[in-house]
Amino acid sequence: MTVKFFLRFKNTAFLLHYPYMSSQDDAKTIKKIAQKIQRARIKKGLTHAEVAHSAGLDTNAYAKLERGTTKPFGFTLIKICKAFGIKSSDIFLV
């Protein structure tokens, strides 16, 4: 079973497909996404605060996403990708 999300962000439409996962699979996926976000931030030479500000997020909320301790929403991930200047597929493809 697949869950579909349709998002619109700054005149760009995104159709996201998430497979139904158990909570254990879900936790693994969140950790993988968190690692990708962290690698992208380090590669760009940015701080948590810089990314959070660019994405319109609270610094603590962004740090929790990067640690994988909170579940990110698709829209939030898209804003983070925009802040990094990368494609959302770089983060979403786990």
N, C-alpha and C positions, 0 to 999 in steps of 0.2 A: 504494500500500500504506500502511496506517495501523497504527501501534503504539498499543495501548491500555494504560493504567495505571489501576488501581483503588486509591485511597488512602482510608484512614479516619483522620481527625484530630479528636479531641475530639468524638466522636459525630456528626461530619459526614462523609458519604461523597462522594468526588470520582471521577468517571470522566473521565480525560484522554485525548484523542486527539491523537497527534502524527503528522503525515504523515511518511512516509519521505523523508529529504532527503539530498542529497549533502553532503559535508563543507563545501563552499563555502556552500551554503544554510544548513547548520547553524551555521556561524560568523556569518552575517548575522543569524540568528534570535537567537543568544546575545547579540549586540551590541544588538539592539533591546530585548530583555528587560532587559539591563543598563541601558540608557538610561531605560527606564520605572521601574526600581527607583530609580535616582538621582533622577529627577524627583520621585517620590513622597516620597523622604527629604527633599529640599530643600523641597518644598511643606509638609511637616509640621514643618520647622525642627529636624530631628534630626541628631545626629552619627552617624558610622559605629559608634562604640562603643555608643551608645544603642540603635540598631536591632539590632546584634549581640546585645547583652544581652537585649533583649526577645524576640528570636527564638531565643535559646539557642545562638548561634553564636560562634565565635572572631572577634574583630574583624578580623584579617588575612584570614580566610576570607571574611567578608562583603565586605570591600573588594575582594577578587579577583572576587567575583560581580558587584559593581557596575561594575567596570572591564571586565567581559566576558572576563577572562583564564582563567576556569575555567567548566566546564559545570555549571549548577545542576541539582539533582534536584528533581522535582516537589514532594516533601515539604518541602524546604528553602524553595522559593518560597511554599508555603502558609504556613509559619511566618513568613516575612517579611511577607506580606500581612496576617496577623493582627497583627503588630507595628505595621504602619501603620494598621490598622483599615480596610482596603479589601478589596474583593472580589477573589478570585484571577483572575477574568476580566479585571480591569483590567490585569493583568500578562501573562496567558497569550494574550490576543487580540493577535496581532502584526500 
